[in-house]
């Protein structure tokens, strides 16, 4: 445990931020899994709505600094690549 008040406060803040970041990352992973499940099912309409939500969550996480902007961009690119492959296949 920290001996200095400022260090104790910093520790409390880091715990709160860690929990918030974990929640955001978890919701992103869940949304990405939903998109991949819809893609494997082959539902085009549901794919577009789920993809929009995933892209929105990724952009928000990158803006807040939860994840690096290049990582968010890379995930969006890979996701759109799969969606486009589904659209082209049918």
Backbone bond lengths (Angstrom), bond angles and torsions (degrees), N, CA, C in turn:
res aa  C-N    CA-C-N  psi(-1)  N-CA   C-N-CA  omega(-1)  CA-C   N-CA-C  phi
1 X - - - 1.462 - - 1.528 108.92 -
2 X 1.311 117.75 141.99 1.465 121.02 -178.88 1.527 112.19 -68.38
3 X 1.324 115.56 147.62 1.460 121.36 178.88 1.520 112.16 -91.47
4 X 1.314 117.41 -20.07 1.463 122.34 -174.96 1.527 109.04 -103.14
5 X 1.337 115.92 139.92 1.467 120.17 -177.34 1.523 112.07 -58.80
6 X 1.339 116.12 -41.62 1.465 120.22 -179.33 1.517 111.92 -63.26
7 X 1.328 115.67 -38.36 1.466 120.15 178.75 1.522 110.93 -68.59
8 X 1.329 116.42 -36.41 1.469 120.29 178.46 1.526 110.23 -65.51
9 X 1.328 115.39 -42.70 1.467 119.49 178.64 1.530 110.35 -63.38
10 X 1.325 115.55 -43.05 1.469 120.00 179.71 1.525 110.11 -60.11
11 X 1.321 116.23 -40.07 1.467 121.15 179.24 1.530 110.67 -63.43
12 X 1.348 116.54 -44.35 1.469 120.27 178.20 1.524 110.75 -61.30
13 X 1.329 116.42 -43.05 1.470 120.28 -179.81 1.520 111.17 -63.73
14 X 1.329 116.79 -40.41 1.464 119.52 -178.88 1.525 111.11 -65.44
15 X 1.326 116.62 -34.72 1.465 120.39 178.04 1.527 110.24 -65.63
16 X 1.325 117.01 -43.93 1.469 121.01 179.25 1.527 110.21 -63.61
17 X 1.311 116.41 -44.26 1.474 120.01 -179.55 1.518 111.59 -65.88
18 X 1.341 115.97 -39.33 1.462 120.04 179.20 1.522 110.47 -60.65
19 X 1.331 116.69 -43.74 1.465 120.27 179.69 1.528 111.40 -64.44
20 X 1.329 116.45 -40.52 1.469 120.00 178.87 1.516 110.74 -65.40
21 X 1.332 116.68 -43.01 1.465 120.70 179.97 1.520 111.23 -65.14
22 X 1.332 115.86 -39.26 1.468 119.20 177.51 1.522 111.03 -61.86
23 X 1.308 116.98 -41.19 1.468 120.73 -179.70 1.522 110.54 -63.48
24 X 1.332 116.92 -43.04 1.468 120.70 -179.80 1.524 110.15 -65.00
25 X 1.335 116.69 -46.01 1.469 120.22 -179.64 1.520 111.40 -62.90
26 X 1.324 116.02 -39.01 1.458 120.31 179.50 1.527 111.14 -64.82
27 X 1.329 116.91 -42.20 1.470 119.55 -179.99 1.528 110.72 -67.26
28 X 1.323 117.14 -33.50 1.464 120.35 177.19 1.522 110.10 -66.12
29 X 1.328 116.67 -46.27 1.463 120.01 179.69 1.523 111.17 -61.20
30 X 1.331 116.78 -41.15 1.461 121.27 178.55 1.522 110.53 -62.45
31 X 1.331 116.42 -44.01 1.459 120.45 -179.46 1.523 111.13 -64.81
32 X 1.345 117.37 -40.52 1.458 120.37 178.27 1.525 110.89 -63.53
33 X 1.327 116.74 -38.86 1.466 120.25 177.62 1.526 110.95 -64.99
34 X 1.346 116.54 -37.71 1.462 120.01 177.10 1.522 110.80 -62.29
35 X 1.329 116.27 -43.92 1.467 120.33 -179.57 1.522 109.98 -62.73
36 X 1.324 117.17 -45.03 1.465 119.88 -179.44 1.530 111.49 -65.06
37 X 1.328 117.13 -35.20 1.464 120.28 177.70 1.522 110.57 -66.13
38 X 1.332 116.89 -40.32 1.464 120.77 179.75 1.526 110.14 -69.12
39 X 1.323 116.65 -36.58 1.470 120.28 178.75 1.523 109.72 -64.07
40 X 1.335 117.45 -44.63 1.465 119.75 179.61 1.525 111.36 -66.56
41 X 1.342 116.27 -30.01 1.468 119.69 176.67 1.532 110.65 -71.93
42 X 1.338 116.51 -28.72 1.456 120.70 176.93 1.515 115.10 90.59
43 X 1.313 118.43 16.71 1.461 122.22 -179.42 1.528 109.71 -87.49
44 X 1.336 116.69 109.00 1.467 121.31 -175.39 1.525 113.03 -68.19
45 X 1.316 117.31 -45.80 1.466 120.80 -176.87 1.529 111.27 -63.93
46 X 1.316 116.02 -46.35 1.463 120.35 179.47 1.526 110.49 -65.38
47 X 1.331 116.84 -33.00 1.464 121.14 179.53 1.519 111.14 -61.98
48 X 1.322 117.07 -43.71 1.463 119.38 -178.26 1.522 111.69 -65.77
49 X 1.334 117.34 -40.53 1.466 119.05 -179.65 1.528 111.38 -68.50
50 X 1.325 116.94 -42.93 1.464 120.40 179.37 1.530 111.00 -66.84
51 X 1.325 116.43 -36.13 1.467 120.05 178.77 1.518 110.90 -66.21
52 X 1.318 117.15 -41.10 1.470 120.41 177.69 1.527 110.91 -59.06
53 X 1.329 115.95 -44.50 1.466 119.96 178.91 1.530 111.46 -62.81
54 X 1.331 116.07 -41.68 1.463 119.97 -179.86 1.524 111.00 -64.46
55 X 1.330 116.62 -43.44 1.465 120.62 179.71 1.526 110.39 -64.10
56 X 1.315 116.07 -39.94 1.467 120.18 178.84 1.526 110.72 -62.26
57 X 1.335 116.67 -45.65 1.462 120.14 -179.92 1.524 111.41 -64.76
58 X 1.327 116.77 -39.07 1.465 119.95 178.40 1.522 111.22 -64.44
59 X 1.326 116.54 -42.76 1.464 120.24 179.11 1.525 111.37 -63.79
60 X 1.323 116.54 -41.29 1.462 120.15 179.44 1.523 111.16 -64.91
61 X 1.324 116.57 -40.90 1.465 120.24 179.80 1.528 110.93 -65.35
62 X 1.331 116.12 -39.35 1.462 119.79 178.48 1.524 110.75 -67.83
63 X 1.320 116.96 -37.74 1.466 120.72 -179.95 1.531 111.11 -67.69
64 X 1.325 116.78 -36.70 1.462 120.72 179.95 1.526 112.28 -78.30
65 X 1.316 117.07 -15.13 1.462 120.10 -178.48 1.513 113.04 88.87
66 X 1.326 117.02 13.08 1.460 120.00 177.94 1.523 109.91 -69.47
67 X 1.318 116.11 -37.97 1.459 120.83 175.04 1.525 108.70 -134.85
68 X 1.311 115.87 158.90 1.458 120.74 -178.49 1.524 109.74 -68.65
69 X 1.320 116.06 145.99 1.468 120.09 -176.43 1.516 111.77 -63.89
70 X 1.329 117.53 -32.32 1.469 119.69 178.77 1.525 111.22 -70.63
71 X 1.314 117.42 -34.10 1.466 119.92 176.86 1.519 110.15 -66.66
72 X 1.318 116.43 -42.57 1.462 120.03 177.97 1.525 110.08 -61.90
73 X 1.323 115.95 -42.43 1.454 121.05 179.36 1.524 111.20 -63.40
74 X 1.326 116.19 -41.38 1.463 120.93 179.88 1.524 110.46 -64.07
75 X 1.329 117.46 -43.55 1.464 120.92 179.37 1.528 111.25 -64.55
76 X 1.334 116.33 -40.77 1.470 119.92 178.14 1.522 110.75 -63.71
77 X 1.322 116.28 -40.53 1.457 120.62 -179.73 1.522 111.31 -63.45
78 X 1.312 116.41 -46.16 1.465 120.56 -179.89 1.522 111.46 -64.82
79 X 1.322 115.39 -36.47 1.453 120.36 178.79 1.524 111.02 -66.87
80 X 1.319 116.24 -46.74 1.465 120.03 -179.06 1.524 111.07 -65.78
81 X 1.313 116.49 -31.48 1.464 120.90 176.99 1.530 110.89 -61.78
82 X 1.327 115.68 -42.76 1.467 120.01 178.10 1.523 111.95 -68.59
83 X 1.327 115.57 -39.36 1.468 119.61 179.58 1.520 109.94 -64.61
84 X 1.325 117.32 -43.51 1.460 120.90 179.20 1.520 111.97 -64.64
85 X 1.333 116.97 -35.22 1.460 120.59 177.05 1.532 110.14 -65.02
86 X 1.317 117.39 -38.45 1.470 121.55 176.91 1.525 110.33 -65.06
87 X 1.330 116.15 -44.22 1.481 120.58 -178.62 1.536 110.25 -64.41
88 X 1.337 116.63 -37.84 1.449 120.33 -178.44 1.524 111.94 -73.87
89 X 1.329 116.39 -31.35 1.458 120.49 -177.04 1.517 112.55 -69.89
90 X 1.332 117.13 -30.72 1.467 118.81 -176.25 1.490 112.97 -114.39
